[in-house]
Amino acid sequence: MPPSWLAEPTDLALEDLLGRSGPEIARAMSAAQEYLHGHPNADLLRAVGDTVASVPQVEHLGRDFLAGSLRGGAVPDLLAGRGLFFITEDGKLFLDCTSGHYQMTWGYNHPDLNAAVVSALQQGVVWDDHTNIPGNPVKRLAAKLVELANPGGSSPEELLADPAALNTVLLHVCTGSVACGAALKITLRHFQRVKPQAGQPAIIVLDGNYHGTDMCAQRLRGMWPELFCGLEVVSVQPNDEEELRRAFAERGERVAGFWAEPVMMNREAIWVRSEYLQAARALCDETGALMTVDEIQTGFWVPEVLMFHQAGIRPDMVVVGKGMTAGFHPLSAVVLRRELDVLETYDAISTNGHTPLPAYVALCSIALIESRREHIARMGALLEQRLRELAQEFPSLIASAQGKGLLSGLKFRRAEDALAFHARSVERGLWTRAHAYHAGHSTVLTKFALIVDEPVVSFTATGFRELLARLA
């Protein structure tokens, strides 16, 4: 028998809650969903770029009340999605080559994750709770992140006793921006404790970094200089080891920390090479600086789950987020050495951190990665190969194939060509992103969800080739 407050349930029908056009919009959504689920991927690939006749044309909601920066749209908004595909409000079918905003690890509404959420709710896992009572899924996720950060089979007891292990997890943060902010606070607090006489701290970062939208994180990429004092931010070019060594040598023990992303998706998918990161690790050890690897983009997109292992390094902190919960609900974390656990509870916190249901989804996502490691590695290698072939085939247009694995891009020789290619790819139904809004940037980006397969990679490469041939 339901509790008294459910005796007369409130009608929460979609068609009623979407306003005056709600019934028509709901019918269009249902038709789009029926089309996506009623056709195998092979049929959907053949129809990419087409308008789905069975989706009724209706008057959709506008963006009138959204913030000005998001009020306009280059294409109609999303209506429904499944896997790697989505249909827009005008009925056009797209292949999503970027996993939403780079966070949909398993594409749209993965059936295994959907079923896991329903099952977890039935077993008593709650959506959210107070940070001080995190629950078993949160505690297990923390243990799993430690296990992933320290491969080798050490027992939990051994990891907790090892001062060099990444054995502590700050998991009560919702977004990657808050997690990066926490790691930066830890870096500066640690500097104050171990180098009290060193003077002004310096953080060495890679030019083009993106460590979130917090003001301090944005300061690392050159913003708000007039509002900050007492902190030097040193920007160096990725993979330029000579410049890196010079930056450390000029500041010595004033260097508080070094930050890097293994693949810089905010700077044209530049892959930061292993030997460069190894040199940075050695320089941090020499100067007593902390090394932070930001895996908000790369984490949960490689067979090892955490990409820093490919470089053969052990950072002092690793920041994860974005794809950890596969787009279900934002949840982020900082994995660090126990010595660096120097923040108080409310120094870095989100209301929606330590969330049991998203933590459970993260555990499910990790389990899916571990069961498909070979497939993920194979698809990453195949995509790299196909993009390199395109770069070799169209050398007058493409300067290089960028990135590593499924985090990839094509760098054009001219920004105008990159923008033209991007516009034509979207017109073709291939949802990509373009980085051509800073001087020297001219790259079209892809970041496929982990369910990508060989037919999708081949279809995309063929589509790209046709578009490039039209530009040549």
C-alpha positions as CSV (number, residue, x, y, z in Angstrom):
1,M,0.0,0.0,0.0
2,P,1.5,3.4,-1.0
3,P,2.2,6.0,1.7
4,S,-0.6,8.6,2.2
5,W,1.3,11.3,0.3
6,L,1.2,9.0,-2.8
7,A,-2.5,8.0,-2.5
8,E,-3.4,10.7,-5.0
9,P,-0.4,11.0,-7.3
10,T,0.1,14.3,-9.2
11,D,-0.2,14.1,-12.9
12,L,3.3,14.9,-14.3
13,A,2.7,14.1,-17.9
14,L,5.3,15.5,-20.3
15,E,2.7,16.9,-22.7
16,D,1.2,19.0,-19.9
17,L,4.5,20.3,-18.5
18,L,5.9,21.6,-21.8
19,G,3.4,24.4,-22.1
20,R,0.8,25.2,-24.8
21,S,2.6,23.2,-27.5
22,G,3.2,20.3,-25.1
23,P,1.0,17.7,-26.7
24,E,2.4,18.3,-30.2
25,I,6.0,18.3,-28.9
26,A,5.4,15.1,-27.0
27,R,4.1,13.4,-30.1
28,A,7.1,14.6,-32.1
29,M,9.5,13.2,-29.3
30,S,7.7,9.9,-29.3
31,A,7.9,9.6,-33.1
32,A,11.6,10.4,-33.1
33,Q,12.2,7.9,-30.3
34,E,10.2,5.3,-32.2
35,Y,12.3,5.9,-35.3
36,L,15.6,5.6,-33.5
37,H,14.6,2.4,-31.7
38,G,12.9,0.9,-34.7
39,H,15.9,0.9,-37.0
40,P,19.3,-0.9,-36.7
41,N,22.4,1.2,-36.7
42,A,23.2,0.2,-40.3
43,D,19.9,1.8,-41.4
44,L,20.5,4.8,-39.3
45,L,23.9,5.4,-40.8
46,R,22.5,5.3,-44.3
47,A,19.9,7.9,-43.3
48,V,22.3,10.3,-41.5
49,G,21.7,13.8,-42.8
50,D,18.1,13.0,-43.9
51,T,14.9,14.5,-42.6
52,V,12.8,11.7,-40.9
53,A,9.4,11.9,-42.5
54,S,7.6,10.2,-39.6
55,V,8.6,13.0,-37.2
56,P,5.8,15.6,-37.3
57,Q,6.8,19.2,-37.9
58,V,5.5,21.2,-34.9
59,E,6.2,24.6,-33.2
60,H,8.8,23.9,-30.6
61,L,9.8,26.0,-27.6
62,G,12.2,28.9,-28.3
63,R,15.3,29.9,-26.4
64,D,13.9,33.3,-25.5
65,F,14.5,33.0,-21.7
66,L,18.0,31.4,-22.0
67,A,21.1,33.5,-21.3
68,G,22.2,35.6,-24.2
69,S,25.3,33.5,-24.9
70,L,23.1,30.5,-25.6
71,R,20.1,32.3,-27.1
72,G,21.1,31.6,-30.7
73,G,21.6,28.2,-32.3
74,A,23.3,27.1,-35.5
75,V,21.0,24.1,-35.9
76,P,17.6,23.2,-34.4
77,D,17.7,21.7,-30.9
78,L,17.8,18.1,-30.0
79,L,14.5,16.2,-29.9
80,A,15.5,12.6,-29.1
81,G,18.7,10.5,-29.0
82,R,19.8,6.9,-28.9
83,G,23.4,5.6,-28.9
84,L,25.4,7.7,-31.3
85,F,22.4,9.2,-33.1
86,F,20.1,12.1,-32.4
87,I,17.2,13.7,-34.2
88,T,16.7,17.5,-34.1
89,E,13.5,19.4,-33.7
90,D,13.2,19.8,-37.5
91,G,13.4,16.0,-37.9
92,K,17.0,15.8,-39.1
93,L,19.1,12.7,-38.2
94,F,22.6,13.3,-36.9
95,L,25.6,11.1,-36.1
96,D,27.1,12.5,-32.9
97,C,30.8,12.5,-33.3
98,T,31.5,14.4,-30.1
99,S,29.5,12.5,-27.3
100,G,27.3,15.5,-26.6
101,H,29.6,18.1,-24.9
102,Y,32.4,15.4,-24.7
103,Q,30.7,13.8,-21.7
104,M,28.4,11.1,-23.0
105,T,30.7,8.1,-22.5
106,W,28.2,5.6,-23.7
107,G,26.1,7.8,-26.0
108,Y,22.5,8.6,-25.5
109,N,20.4,6.5,-23.1
110,H,22.5,3.4,-23.0
111,P,20.1,0.5,-22.3
112,D,22.3,-1.2,-19.7
113,L,22.8,2.0,-17.8
114,N,19.1,2.8,-18.0
115,A,18.2,-0.6,-16.6
116,A,20.9,-0.3,-13.9
117,V,19.4,3.0,-12.7
118,V,15.9,1.5,-12.5
119,S,17.2,-1.5,-10.6
120,A,19.3,0.6,-8.2
121,L,16.2,2.8,-7.4
122,Q,14.2,-0.3,-6.7
123,Q,16.9,-1.6,-4.4
124,G,16.9,1.6,-2.3
125,V,19.7,3.8,-3.9
126,V,18.7,7.4,-3.5
127,W,19.2,10.2,-6.0
128,D,21.1,12.5,-3.6
129,D,21.7,13.1,0.1
130,H,23.7,15.2,2.4
131,T,27.5,15.1,1.9
132,N,28.0,13.9,5.4
133,I,26.1,10.6,4.8
134,P,27.5,9.5,1.4
135,G,26.3,5.9,1.3
136,N,27.8,2.7,-0.1
137,P,27.9,3.6,-3.8
138,V,30.0,6.7,-3.0
139,K,32.4,4.9,-0.8
140,R,32.8,2.1,-3.3
141,L,33.5,4.6,-6.1
142,A,36.2,6.2,-4.0
143,A,37.8,2.8,-3.5
144,K,37.5,2.0,-7.2
145,L,39.1,5.3,-8.3
146,V,42.0,4.5,-5.9
147,E,42.3,1.1,-7.5
148,L,42.3,2.5,-11.0
149,A,44.9,5.2,-10.1
150,N,47.3,2.6,-8.6
151,P,47.2,-0.5,-10.8
152,G,49.3,-3.5,-9.7
153,G,47.2,-5.5,-7.4
154,S,48.0,-3.9,-4.1
155,S,45.5,-4.6,-1.4
156,P,43.4,-1.7,0.1
157,E,45.4,-2.0,3.3
158,E,48.7,-1.7,1.3
159,L,47.4,1.3,-0.6
160,L,46.3,3.1,2.5
161,A,49.7,2.6,4.1
162,D,51.7,3.7,1.1
163,P,52.6,7.4,1.3
164,A,53.4,7.5,-2.4
165,A,50.0,6.0,-3.5
166,L,47.1,8.1,-4.8
167,N,45.0,6.8,-2.0
168,T,42.6,9.6,-1.1
169,V,39.6,10.8,-3.0
170,L,37.9,14.2,-2.7
171,L,34.5,13.2,-4.1
172,H,32.1,15.7,-2.7
173,V,32.3,17.9,-5.8
174,C,29.8,18.0,-8.6
175,T,31.5,19.6,-11.6
176,G,35.0,19.5,-13.0
177,S,35.4,23.2,-12.4
178,V,34.9,22.7,-8.7
179,A,37.3,19.7,-8.7
180,C,40.0,21.7,-10.4
181,G,39.4,24.6,-8.0
182,A,39.9,22.2,-5.1
183,A,43.2,20.8,-6.7
184,L,44.4,24.4,-7.1
185,K,43.6,25.2,-3.5
186,I,45.4,22.1,-2.4
187,T,48.5,23.1,-4.4
188,L,48.6,26.6,-2.9
189,R,47.9,25.3,0.7
190,H,50.7,22.7,0.3
191,F,53.1,25.4,-1.0
192,Q,52.4,27.6,2.1
193,R,53.1,24.7,4.4
194,V,56.3,23.3,2.9
195,K,57.8,26.5,1.4
196,P,56.8,29.3,3.7
197,Q,59.9,31.4,2.8
198,A,59.9,30.7,-0.9
199,G,58.0,33.9,-1.9
200,Q,55.3,34.3,-4.6
201,P,54.1,30.9,-5.7
202,A,54.1,30.1,-9.4
203,I,51.9,27.6,-11.3
204,I,53.2,26.3,-14.6
205,V,50.5,25.5,-17.1
206,L,50.2,24.6,-20.8
207,D,49.2,27.3,-23.2
208,G,45.6,26.7,-24.2
209,N,44.7,24.8,-21.1
210,Y,41.1,24.5,-19.9
211,H,40.8,23.6,-16.2
212,G,37.2,24.8,-15.7
213,T,35.2,28.0,-15.4
214,D,36.0,28.9,-11.8
215,M,37.8,32.3,-11.7
216,C,41.0,30.8,-10.4
217,A,41.0,28.1,-13.0
218,Q,40.3,30.7,-15.7
219,R,43.3,32.7,-14.4
220,L,45.4,29.7,-15.4
221,R,44.4,30.3,-19.0
222,G,45.1,34.0,-18.9
223,M,41.8,35.5,-17.8
224,W,41.2,38.1,-15.0
225,P,44.8,39.2,-14.6
226,E,43.8,42.5,-13.1
227,L,41.9,40.8,-10.3
228,F,44.7,38.6,-9.0
229,C,47.9,39.3,-7.1
230,G,50.3,37.1,-5.2
231,L,50.2,34.3,-7.8
232,E,52.3,34.0,-10.9
233,V,50.9,31.9,-13.8
234,V,53.5,30.7,-16.2
235,S,52.2,29.5,-19.6
236,V,54.4,27.2,-21.7
237,Q,53.9,25.6,-25.0
238,P,52.9,21.9,-24.8
239,N,55.7,19.4,-25.8
240,D,58.4,22.2,-25.8
241,E,60.7,20.6,-23.2
242,E,63.3,23.3,-23.5
243,E,60.8,26.0,-22.6
244,L,59.5,23.9,-19.7
245,R,62.9,23.4,-18.2
246,R,63.6,27.1,-18.6
247,A,60.4,28.0,-16.8
248,F,61.3,25.7,-13.8
249,A,64.9,26.9,-13.7
250,E,64.0,30.6,-13.6
251,R,61.6,30.1,-10.6
252,G,63.2,27.2,-8.7
253,E,61.4,26.4,-5.5
254,R,58.8,29.1,-6.2
255,V,57.1,26.6,-8.5
256,A,54.1,25.4,-6.5
257,G,52.7,23.2,-9.2
258,F,52.6,22.0,-12.8
259,W,49.3,21.3,-14.5
260,A,48.6,19.3,-17.8
261,E,45.9,17.6,-19.7
262,P,47.0,14.4,-21.6
263,V,45.0,15.6,-24.6
264,M,44.1,19.3,-24.8
265,M,40.7,19.2,-26.3
266,N,40.4,23.0,-25.8
267,R,43.5,23.5,-27.9
268,E,42.9,21.5,-31.0
269,A,43.3,18.0,-29.5
270,I,47.0,18.4,-28.9
271,W,48.4,15.1,-27.4
272,V,50.9,15.9,-24.7
273,R,53.7,13.4,-25.3
274,S,54.8,10.9,-22.7
275,E,58.4,12.1,-22.7
276,Y,57.3,15.7,-22.0
277,L,55.1,14.6,-19.0
278,Q,58.0,12.5,-17.7
279,A,60.3,15.5,-17.9
280,A,57.7,17.6,-16.0
281,R,57.5,14.8,-13.4
282,A,61.2,14.9,-12.8
283,L,61.3,18.7,-12.6
284,C,58.4,18.7,-10.1
285,D,60.4,16.2,-8.0
286,E,63.5,18.4,-8.2
287,T,61.7,21.6,-7.1
288,G,59.2,20.1,-4.6
289,A,56.3,21.2,-6.9
290,L,53.0,19.2,-7.2
291,M,52.1,17.6,-10.5
292,T,48.4,17.7,-11.3
293,V,47.0,15.8,-14.3
294,D,43.6,17.0,-15.4
295,E,41.7,14.0,-16.8
296,I,38.3,15.6,-17.0
297,Q,38.4,15.1,-20.8
298,T,40.6,12.0,-21.1
299,G,39.4,10.0,-18.1
300,F,37.0,7.2,-18.9
301,W,37.8,7.4,-22.6
302,V,40.8,5.0,-22.7
303,P,41.1,1.3,-21.9
304,E,43.1,2.0,-18.7
305,V,40.3,4.4,-17.6
306,L,42.9,7.0,-16.6
307,M,45.2,8.1,-19.4
308,F,48.2,9.2,-17.3
309,H,49.2,5.5,-17.1
310,Q,50.1,5.6,-20.8
311,A,52.8,8.2,-20.0
312,G,54.5,6.1,-17.4
313,I,54.1,8.7,-14.7
314,R,52.5,9.0,-11.3
315,P,51.1,12.5,-10.6
316,D,50.5,13.9,-7.2
317,M,46.8,14.6,-8.0
318,V,44.4,13.5,-10.8
319,V,41.2,15.4,-11.5
320,V,38.4,13.4,-13.1
321,G,34.8,14.3,-14.1
322,K,32.8,14.8,-17.3
323,G,32.5,11.2,-18.6
324,M,32.6,9.5,-15.2
325,T,28.9,9.3,-14.9
326,A,28.3,9.1,-18.7
327,G,26.2,12.3,-18.8
328,F,23.7,11.0,-16.3
329,H,24.5,13.6,-13.6
330,P,27.7,15.5,-13.1
331,L,30.1,14.1,-10.5
332,S,33.8,14.8,-10.2
333,A,36.7,14.0,-8.0
334,V,40.3,14.6,-7.1
335,V,42.5,11.6,-6.5
336,L,45.5,12.5,-4.4
337,R,48.2,11.3,-2.0
338,R,47.0,11.3,1.7
339,E,49.6,13.9,2.6
340,L,47.8,16.4,0.4
341,D,44.4,16.0,2.1
342,V,44.7,19.5,3.6
343,L,41.3,21.0,2.9
344,E,38.5,21.3,5.4
345,T,35.1,19.9,4.4
346,Y,33.7,23.2,3.1
347,D,36.8,24.5,1.5
348,A,35.7,22.8,-1.8
349,I,32.3,21.3,-1.9
350,S,29.2,21.0,-4.1
351,T,25.6,20.6,-2.9
352,N,25.3,17.6,-5.3
353,G,28.6,15.9,-4.4
354,H,28.7,12.5,-2.8
355,T,25.6,11.6,-4.7
356,P,24.7,7.9,-4.4
357,L,22.8,7.3,-7.7
358,P,25.4,9.1,-9.9
359,A,28.2,7.3,-8.1
360,Y,26.5,4.0,-8.9
361,V,26.2,5.0,-12.5
362,A,29.9,5.8,-12.5
363,L,30.7,2.3,-11.1
364,C,28.5,0.8,-13.9
365,S,30.3,2.9,-16.5
366,I,33.7,1.8,-15.3
367,A,32.5,-1.8,-15.4
368,L,31.5,-1.4,-19.0
369,I,34.9,0.1,-19.8
370,E,36.7,-2.8,-18.1
371,S,34.6,-5.3,-20.1
372,R,35.3,-3.6,-23.4
373,R,39.0,-2.6,-23.1
374,E,40.1,-4.4,-26.2
375,H,37.3,-2.9,-28.3
376,I,38.1,0.6,-27.0
377,A,41.8,0.3,-27.8
378,R,41.0,-1.1,-31.3
379,M,38.5,1.6,-32.2
380,G,40.9,4.3,-30.9
381,A,43.7,2.9,-33.1
382,L,41.4,2.6,-36.1
383,L,40.2,6.2,-35.8
384,E,43.8,7.4,-35.5
385,Q,44.7,5.5,-38.7
386,R,41.8,6.8,-40.7
387,L,42.5,10.4,-39.7
388,R,46.2,10.0,-40.6
389,E,45.2,8.7,-44.0
390,L,43.0,11.7,-44.6
391,A,45.9,14.0,-43.6
392,Q,48.2,12.2,-46.1
393,E,45.5,12.3,-48.8
394,F,44.8,16.0,-48.5
395,P,48.1,17.6,-47.5
396,S,47.2,21.0,-49.0
397,L,44.2,21.2,-46.7
398,I,45.2,19.3,-43.6
399,A,48.4,20.0,-41.6
400,S,48.1,17.0,-39.2
401,A,45.8,14.5,-37.6
402,Q,45.6,15.4,-33.9
403,G,44.9,13.8,-30.6
404,K,45.2,10.2,-29.3
405,G,42.7,7.4,-29.5
406,L,39.1,8.5,-29.6
407,L,40.0,12.1,-28.6
408,S,40.9,13.4,-32.0
409,G,40.9,16.1,-34.6
410,L,42.0,17.3,-38.1
411,K,44.1,20.5,-38.0
412,F,43.6,22.4,-41.2
413,R,46.2,24.7,-42.7
414,R,43.7,27.6,-42.8
415,A,41.0,28.5,-40.3
416,E,38.6,29.4,-43.2
417,D,38.9,25.8,-44.4
418,A,38.3,24.4,-41.0
419,L,35.2,26.5,-40.6
420,A,33.9,25.6,-44.0
421,F,34.5,21.9,-43.4
422,H,32.7,22.1,-40.1
423,A,29.7,23.8,-41.6
424,R,29.5,21.2,-44.3
425,S,29.9,18.3,-41.9
426,V,27.0,19.6,-39.8
427,E,25.0,20.0,-42.9
428,R,25.8,16.4,-43.9
429,G,24.5,15.3,-40.5
430,L,28.0,14.7,-38.9
431,W,28.0,16.6,-35.5
432,T,31.5,17.8,-35.0
433,R,33.0,20.8,-33.2
434,A,35.5,23.4,-34.6
435,H,38.3,25.2,-32.9
436,A,39.0,28.2,-35.0
437,Y,38.2,31.1,-32.7
438,H,41.7,31.8,-31.5
439,A,44.6,32.9,-33.6
440,G,46.3,29.9,-35.1
441,H,43.5,27.5,-34.2
442,S,42.0,25.6,-37.2
443,T,40.9,22.2,-36.0
444,V,37.7,20.1,-36.3
445,L,37.3,17.9,-33.3
446,T,35.7,14.5,-32.7
447,K,35.3,12.5,-29.5
448,F,33.2,9.4,-30.2
449,A,31.4,7.6,-27.4
450,L,32.8,4.2,-26.5
451,I,30.1,2.3,-28.3
452,V,31.6,3.5,-31.7
453,D,32.3,0.5,-34.0
454,E,34.1,-0.1,-37.3
455,P,31.1,0.7,-39.5
456,V,30.7,4.1,-37.8
457,V,34.5,4.9,-38.1
458,S,34.4,3.9,-41.8
459,F,31.2,5.9,-42.5
460,T,32.7,9.0,-40.8
461,A,36.0,8.7,-42.6
462,T,34.2,8.3,-45.9
463,G,32.0,11.3,-45.2
464,F,35.0,13.4,-44.2
465,R,36.8,12.3,-47.4
466,E,33.9,13.4,-49.6
467,L,33.7,16.8,-47.8
468,L,37.5,17.3,-48.1
469,A,37.4,16.5,-51.8
470,R,34.8,19.2,-52.3
471,L,37.0,21.7,-50.5
472,A,40.2,20.7,-52.4
